[in-house]
Amino acid sequence: MWMIRSSPLIRVLDGKLYVLPQRNGFPSNSIEIFDPKTQLWEYVRSPIAEILGTRSSLISFAIDGGFYLYGDKCMVYKPKENKWDVVEYETGLVWASFRLSCVINNVIYSSKLSRVLKWYDSEGRLWRDLKGLDKLPKLPKSFSRLRLVNYGGKIAVSWEKSGGFEWCAVIAVERRSGQEIYGKIEWCEVVLTVPKSCCLLEFFAVTV
């Protein structure tokens, strides 16, 4: 990374980290790509002003071999072709915060603000409930207290509850029909206690 960044957007695509830095609260006009195998950074120009339009923030997804950015317009960076393309705007995706969502097998999962997990049906262009999670505790509404990541093809959810308790759950997902995806809670428990003055910044899954 060229310099220290504040609150960057970070996604993983084909084993590489895609980082969209922010300067003074606004996204940078470049993407920085880190390859953990070579330990090298690559710099890619991006049409941020065109994508943002009148918005002050972006939604990002790494899905189907592309790095997608949503603002007033949606564009995708295709690394194999090294180019940006305008893609059709899907209004339903605008409400999925990049920290409250993850992608597994080209399906986007998110809590949105409903306090339950949902998945995005790209054919119907709507959010559907992830079924089978009746025993999962209610998730917080606050963006700052909840994170989702792809954990080896499963959903890892981390959230904070009052009293400084940090919870984590691992959920396996299974598609049973075109419009039904079920989740199975593999484990769910408190993993950490922290002082009230602390808050959750980022949450990543790594291979050791």
SVG drawing of the C-alpha trace seen along z (x, -y; Angstrom):
<svg xmlns="http://www.w3.org/2000/svg" viewBox="-38 -15 45 44">
<polyline fill="none" stroke="black" stroke-width="0.4" points="0.0,0.0 1.4,-3.4 0.5,-5.1 -1.7,-4.7 -5.4,-4.9 -8.5,-5.6 -11.5,-3.3 -10.7,-1.7 -13.1,0.6 -11.5,4.0 -12.6,7.1 -11.0,10.4 -11.0,11.5 -9.1,14.5 -6.9,14.6 -5.9,10.9 -6.9,8.0 -8.7,5.1 -8.4,1.9 -10.2,-1.3 -8.6,-3.9 -10.4,-7.0 -9.0,-10.5 -10.8,-13.0 -13.8,-10.8 -14.2,-10.3 -13.0,-7.3 -9.7,-7.6 -9.6,-7.6 -7.5,-4.4 -7.6,-0.8 -4.7,0.8 -4.4,4.6 -2.2,6.8 -1.0,10.2 -0.1,12.2 1.9,14.7 4.3,12.2 3.9,9.6 3.5,6.9 1.0,4.1 -0.5,3.1 -2.1,-0.3 -5.2,-0.6 -6.9,-3.8 -10.7,-3.9 -13.5,-6.2 -14.6,-7.0 -16.1,-10.4 -18.2,-8.9 -19.4,-6.1 -20.1,-8.3 -22.1,-11.0 -23.9,-12.8 -23.2,-10.1 -20.5,-10.4 -19.9,-6.7 -19.8,-3.5 -21.0,0.1 -18.5,2.8 -18.7,6.5 -16.2,9.0 -18.3,11.4 -18.1,13.5 -14.5,12.6 -15.1,8.8 -14.8,6.0 -18.1,4.1 -18.6,0.5 -22.1,-1.0 -22.8,-4.7 -25.1,-6.7 -23.8,-4.3 -22.5,-0.7 -19.2,0.3 -17.1,3.4 -13.4,3.8 -12.4,7.0 -8.8,7.9 -8.3,10.4 -9.2,7.8 -7.8,4.9 -10.8,2.7 -13.9,1.0 -17.4,1.7 -20.7,0.1 -23.2,2.7 -26.9,2.6 -27.9,0.9 -29.6,3.2 -31.4,1.0 -31.7,3.8 -27.9,4.0 -27.5,0.3 -28.7,1.1 -26.2,3.8 -23.3,2.3 -19.9,3.7 -19.2,4.5 -22.5,6.2 -22.3,8.5 -20.2,11.3 -20.1,13.3 -20.2,17.1 -20.4,19.0 -21.5,15.8 -24.4,15.2 -24.4,12.1 -25.4,12.5 -26.2,9.6 -28.0,8.7 -29.1,5.4 -30.8,3.6 -33.4,6.3 -31.3,8.1 -31.6,11.4 -29.5,12.8 -30.7,12.6 -29.4,13.5 -29.8,11.6 -31.8,13.3 -30.2,11.8 -32.9,13.3 -35.9,11.9 -33.8,8.9 -34.9,9.1 -33.7,10.1 -34.8,13.4 -34.5,14.8 -31.7,17.3 -33.8,20.1 -33.1,22.5 -31.6,19.9 -34.3,19.7 -31.8,20.3 -29.4,17.6 -29.6,14.6 -31.0,11.4 -28.2,9.4 -27.5,5.7 -28.8,3.0 -25.7,0.9 -23.1,1.0 -20.3,0.6 -21.3,3.7 -21.6,6.3 -19.4,7.9 -19.8,10.8 -17.1,12.6 -16.7,15.6 -15.0,18.3 -14.0,21.1 -17.4,21.1 -19.3,20.5 -20.7,17.4 -18.7,16.1 -20.7,13.5 -19.1,11.4 -21.2,9.0 -21.0,7.1 -23.5,7.2 -23.9,4.9 -21.4,5.5 -18.4,5.8 -19.2,9.4 -18.0,10.3 -20.0,13.1 -19.1,15.2 -21.1,17.7 -20.1,20.0 -23.0,20.9 -22.9,23.4 -25.2,22.6 -27.0,25.0 -29.2,24.2 -32.2,26.5 -34.1,24.9 -33.8,21.9 -35.5,19.7 -34.5,21.4 -31.1,21.3 -30.8,22.8 -28.2,22.1 -26.9,24.5 -25.3,23.0 -22.1,25.0 -21.2,23.1 -22.2,19.8 -20.6,18.5 -18.8,15.6 -15.2,15.4 -14.0,12.3 -14.8,9.6 -13.6,6.1 -13.9,2.8 -16.8,0.6 -14.4,-2.0 -13.5,0.5 -15.3,1.1 -15.1,3.5 -13.2,2.1 -12.6,4.9 -13.2,8.7 -11.3,11.0 -10.9,14.7 -7.4,15.9 -5.7,19.2 -2.8,20.0"/>
</svg>
